[in-house]
Amino acid sequence: MERQGALSRRDFLRGGRREDSIRHIRPPGIEDAGLSACTGCGACVAHCPAKIISLADGLPTLDFTAGECTFCGACAASCPEPVFAEAAGRFDHIVTISAFCLPFQRVDCQACRDACPTAAIRFHPVRGGPFVPALLAEACTGCGACISVCPVGAVTTAPLSTEAAHA
């Protein structure tokens, strides 16, 4: 029996629940102006080959914990409304790697690097410990491939503008 308010093992390793900080990530090519035309029909959900699109409050949103976006365009092609502006090859966010990342805890892991289709995550040697990750922001498309494979949930998304401000 699970107690009310108890953390799962994954949430514990991630540093607690983060439901309050979740922002909705829309499929590529959707702009805020196009969302007003969305009827919530779910055609994009049904046609996504990666099965990462769902409807939240009647609008499409992506769940990168289920997989990555391949920018195939199936969601845009199946949409009967003018929701998608144009084909996109990247998102308006990039990934960030938190201090919960296993190499920062002296545990060897390079799952995110292995999953990244653009080689945006590189690992650098550290004396006396495992190699640690570094993100090449200009190579990151925000596809989410690294998010679903992270065993501790240390990889998340951040808006490009926020990341640029901290660079």
VENURCOR-V779081 format. One record per run of one state. SS is the DSSP state (H for helix, E for strand, - for the rest). FROM is the first residue (numbers start at 1). LEN is the number of residues. If there is no record, write none. Layout:
# VENURCOR-V779081
{{SS FROM LEN} {SS FROM LEN}}
This chain:
# VENURCOR-V779081
{{- 1 8} {H 9 6} {- 15 4} {H 19 3} {- 22 8} {E 30 1} {- 31 1} {H 32 4} {- 36 7} {H 43 5} {- 48 5} {E 53 4} {- 57 2} {E 59 4} {- 63 11} {H 74 5} {- 79 5} {E 84 1} {- 85 8} {E 93 5} {- 98 4} {H 102 4} {- 106 5} {H 111 5} {- 116 5} {E 121 6} {- 127 2} {E 129 7} {- 136 1} {H 137 3} {- 140 5} {H 145 5} {- 150 5} {E 155 5} {H 160 7} {- 167 1}}
